Amino acid sequence: MKLTEGVVVLDIPENNKKMKKLTGFLLLALAFSACTTTRKTQGLQDAMSKKDTTQSVIIKEVKVDSGAIVRDILQKVVSNKVDFNTFNAKIKVDYESAEKSDNYTIYLSMRKDSVILIKVKGSFLGISSVGLEAQIKKDSIILVQLVGDKNVKYRSISYLQEISQIPFDFATLQDIIMGNPIYIDSNVLSYKNTESELLVQMAGEVFKHLMTLNNTNYQITHSKLDDINVERNRTCDISQNTYQPLGKFMFATYRKITVSEKSKLDVFLDFKEYSINEPLKYTFDIPKNLKRK
């Protein structure tokens, strides 16, 4: 991968299909592990036993209703959740697949439980410019393509599921951007306590989740997700590290995501700038005369 100082590469879609792929990847990079809130599912243990890659780290089974130790662990994980009113960030994104490698910059502003604003900056004919903008609200999405086939799309929030093939909602997307814990509920199956790490296995309707925590401060360092649907064979590995102060919280500024199903995709998110509880830095304006799609 070739990186040029101040210039990132962004493929310009030639048709609607390519634009959809670009948009889907952008949202996947931000919502890599999202799915609907986990809940108890009948026959879950049967589904887990069909595909269980975590047996080697399970040393004690925990009954969900009486696992005092696990409840204490999860309370400490939740206590690390970054709370905010507003959030601004500049994120360097690199990705690598079997077909190609690419990189670009995301500028993001978010108001809690209200709106997420995104600008994607890349290189078009050697000129660095914003190529894509998005406004995401609880019930709607607006996508603006500013280069190539310039257009604006108005969609419902369900469009996120359509283009990523992963069910999730605004609240979960918001937590993922902040690096906050997800899939935290009573579906805890097992745990292992080591000298430096704590491993907790839980499961939801879509994924089973093996979460690795720092044994000292309970920060999430790694998540391994396997699809409950064994026919899909979908997996996702997420690493979070380089925690830095953000107000009174600690924020994971570097993340690596590896998604595998029919092919493998590596995504690297490097938060170059980040702040909470300041005025929104980026705005969203729809240029006039853009065709609607």
C-alpha atoms as one frame of an Amber mdcrd trajectory, in Angstrom:
protein
   0.000   0.000   0.000   1.395   3.394  -0.977   0.665   6.294   1.337   1.308
   9.874   0.236   1.508  12.618   2.850  -1.664  14.702   2.849  -3.335  12.679
   0.092  -5.443   9.564   0.476  -6.834   7.406  -2.296 -10.564   7.017  -2.800
 -11.958   5.055  -5.720 -14.647   7.009  -7.562 -17.644   4.786  -8.253 -18.612
   4.465 -11.906 -22.168   3.342 -11.291 -24.735   2.850  -8.578 -23.480  -0.623
  -7.723 -19.963   0.592  -6.983 -21.295   3.538  -5.011 -23.323   1.148  -2.895
 -20.197  -0.915  -2.180 -18.221   2.174  -1.166 -20.996   3.397   1.097 -21.394
  -0.051   2.601 -17.689  -0.255   3.370 -17.675   3.170   4.977 -20.465   2.196
   7.324 -18.938  -1.236   7.880 -15.705   0.412   8.990 -17.648   2.342  11.592
 -20.084  -0.415  12.479 -17.898  -3.442  12.058 -19.361  -5.581  14.791 -22.849
  -4.174  15.170 -25.948  -6.230  15.502 -29.253  -5.970  17.264 -29.216  -6.029
  21.061 -28.560  -9.532  22.227 -31.314 -11.459  23.947 -31.985 -15.011  25.077
 -32.770 -17.357  22.204 -34.362 -20.783  22.434 -31.934 -23.503  21.453 -28.901
 -21.233  21.837 -26.739 -23.834  23.491 -27.390 -26.220  20.593 -26.360 -23.584
  18.097 -23.199 -22.796  20.048 -22.147 -26.429  20.275 -22.276 -26.785  16.494
 -19.516 -24.251  16.067 -17.442 -23.505  19.133 -13.944 -22.124  18.588 -13.459
 -21.093  22.215 -13.527 -24.371  24.126  -9.828 -24.187  24.942 -10.285 -21.021
  27.011 -13.366 -22.047  28.951 -12.510 -23.390  32.384 -15.658 -22.628  34.341
 -19.290 -22.620  33.293 -21.363 -19.860  34.813 -25.072 -19.955  35.489 -26.370
 -16.645  34.220 -28.912 -16.168  37.011 -26.407 -16.683  39.844 -23.005 -15.671
  38.416 -21.964 -13.067  40.976 -18.442 -12.981  39.589 -19.630 -12.394  36.063
 -22.063  -9.717  37.161 -19.199  -7.897  38.850 -17.059  -8.211  35.710 -19.764
  -6.818  33.465 -20.504  -3.953  35.835 -16.841  -2.941  35.650 -16.875  -3.189
  31.852 -19.966  -1.000  31.658 -18.407   1.508  34.063 -15.699   2.133  31.434
 -18.304   3.268  28.916 -17.495   6.690  27.464 -20.363   9.071  28.173 -20.646
  12.235  26.089 -22.937  14.915  24.715 -20.990  15.600  21.514 -18.032  13.901
  19.822 -15.686  15.042  17.035 -13.025  12.935  15.358 -10.629  12.687  12.447
  -9.989   9.040  11.570  -7.384   7.610   9.216  -8.802   4.455   7.605  -6.782
   1.786   5.794  -8.210  -1.420   4.425  -6.769  -4.469   2.726  -8.586  -7.221
   0.843  -7.612  -9.919  -1.595  -8.523  -7.594  -4.464  -6.976  -4.297  -3.385
  -5.789  -1.954  -0.651  -6.928   1.605  -0.112  -6.949   4.422   2.415  -8.863
   7.601   3.175  -9.792   9.982   5.974 -13.119  10.239   7.812 -14.208  13.443
   9.529 -16.973  12.757  12.025 -19.212  14.789  14.316 -21.844  13.197  16.539
 -24.498  14.451  18.925 -25.530  11.758  21.395 -28.793   9.976  20.544 -29.427
  12.479  17.757 -27.195  12.632  14.674 -23.935  11.381  13.152 -22.271  13.500
  10.437 -19.571  11.950   8.233 -17.274  13.329   5.535 -14.967  11.029   3.545
 -11.901  12.651   2.004  -9.868  11.045  -0.761  -7.962  11.781  -3.934  -9.714
  12.343  -7.269  -7.461  12.923 -10.284  -4.683  13.824  -7.886  -6.768  16.432
  -6.084  -7.582  15.809  -2.438 -11.287  16.447  -1.823 -14.357  15.277   0.071
 -16.002  12.584  -2.037 -18.830  11.390   0.181 -20.911  12.846   3.010 -23.521
  11.212   5.218 -26.049  12.263   7.809 -27.374   9.463  10.014 -30.293   9.933
  12.391 -32.338   7.476  14.425 -34.807   6.915  11.600 -33.091   8.124   8.425
 -29.908   8.401   6.362 -28.901  10.949   3.723 -25.923  10.094   1.485 -24.310
  12.689  -0.776 -21.814  11.674  -3.464 -19.797  14.725  -4.489 -17.565  13.271
  -7.216 -18.194  11.115 -10.280 -21.904  10.410 -10.568 -22.943  13.199  -8.210
 -26.200  12.422  -6.440 -28.065  12.426  -3.133 -29.872   9.468  -1.571 -32.566
   9.570   1.094 -33.056   6.288   2.932 -34.519   4.924   6.148 -32.239   3.674
   8.921 -32.880   0.126   7.700 -30.599   0.959   4.758 -27.654   0.335   7.082
 -28.713  -3.286   7.345 -29.304  -3.556   3.622 -25.836  -2.431   2.548 -23.851
  -4.092   5.333 -25.926  -7.269   5.684 -25.606  -6.844   9.461 -28.614  -5.831
  11.569 -27.979  -2.870  13.841 -29.523   0.403  14.941 -28.429   3.965  15.671
 -27.686   3.385  19.357 -25.403   0.433  18.657 -23.585   2.313  15.890 -23.034
   5.179  18.314 -21.510   2.880  20.943 -19.246   1.238  18.397 -17.838   4.568
  17.239 -17.035   5.406  20.867 -15.500   1.969  21.481 -18.128   1.261  24.126
 -19.097  -2.311  25.045 -21.909  -4.022  23.193 -23.580  -7.427  23.585 -23.565
  -7.012  27.358 -26.499  -8.880  28.893 -27.392 -12.094  30.726 -26.362 -14.426
  27.888 -22.956 -15.064  29.479 -21.865 -18.658  29.020 -18.402 -18.876  30.573
 -15.278 -17.041  31.673 -11.585 -17.545  32.305  -9.390 -15.477  34.612  -5.648
 -15.373  33.905  -2.817 -13.337  35.403  -3.149 -10.555  32.799  -6.426 -11.179
  30.963 -10.032 -11.972  31.584 -11.995 -13.817  28.909 -15.782 -13.788  28.860
 -17.902 -15.721  26.389 -21.416 -14.543  25.655 -23.910 -15.073  22.871 -26.716
 -13.294  21.134 -29.135 -13.888  18.330 -26.619 -13.239  15.549 -23.112 -13.748
  16.998 -21.337 -15.541  19.775 -18.785 -13.217  21.322 -15.515 -14.011  23.089
 -14.400 -10.790  24.791 -10.887 -10.291  26.162 -10.387  -7.707  28.903  -7.397
  -6.205  30.640  -7.433  -7.851  34.056  -6.424  -4.625  35.802  -8.687  -1.924
  34.349 -11.273  -4.063  32.478 -10.696  -2.291  29.184 -11.711  -4.295  26.115
  -8.639  -5.395  24.156 -10.103  -7.970  21.770 -13.413  -9.353  20.599 -13.947
 -12.471  18.511 -17.362 -12.884  16.953 -18.612 -16.011  15.217 -21.911 -16.216
  13.396 -24.520 -18.336  15.129 -25.680 -19.373  11.654 -23.054 -22.005  10.830
 -24.000 -21.942   7.158 -22.707 -18.372   6.828 -19.335 -19.079   8.474 -18.936
 -15.355   9.192 -16.313 -14.248  11.711 -15.012 -10.917  12.941 -11.900 -10.170
  15.003 -11.661  -6.749  16.639  -8.630  -5.412  18.485  -8.760  -2.173  20.489
  -5.617  -0.618  21.926  -3.613   2.583  22.442  -6.061   3.884  25.027  -5.745
   7.620  25.659  -7.504  10.010  28.069 -10.741  11.531  26.793 -12.153  13.728
  29.519 -12.435  11.453  32.558 -12.613   8.356  30.331 -10.117   6.211  28.402
 -10.628   5.966  24.650  -9.259   3.309  22.251  -7.567   5.342  19.525  -6.411
   2.430  17.370  -8.534  -0.483  16.184  -8.036  -3.354  13.796 -10.998  -5.235
  12.379 -10.759  -8.432  10.372 -13.976  -9.637   8.752 -14.103 -13.039   7.043
 -16.894 -14.825   5.250 -16.362 -15.654   1.580 -13.281 -13.422   1.574 -11.143
 -11.588   4.102 -11.108  -7.855   4.778  -8.770  -6.009   7.161  -9.769  -2.546
   8.365  -7.518  -0.248  10.410  -8.969   2.776  12.226  -6.499   5.315  13.606
  -8.154   8.200  15.498  -5.870  11.156  14.806  -8.068  13.747  16.516 -10.895
  13.261  19.006 -12.790  15.332  21.559 -16.030  15.229  23.527 -18.477  17.866
  24.736 -17.349  20.570  22.318 -19.406  22.239  19.549 -19.900  20.037  16.502
 -16.936  20.638  14.217 -18.377  19.402  10.940 -21.610  20.307   9.220 -23.824
  18.680   6.609 -25.137  20.616   3.634 -26.699  19.222   0.479 -25.471  21.060
  -2.633 -28.151  22.336  -4.959 -28.978  20.626  -8.260 -27.805  17.151  -7.212
 -29.906  14.397  -8.754 -31.859  12.301  -6.316 -31.532   8.507  -6.298
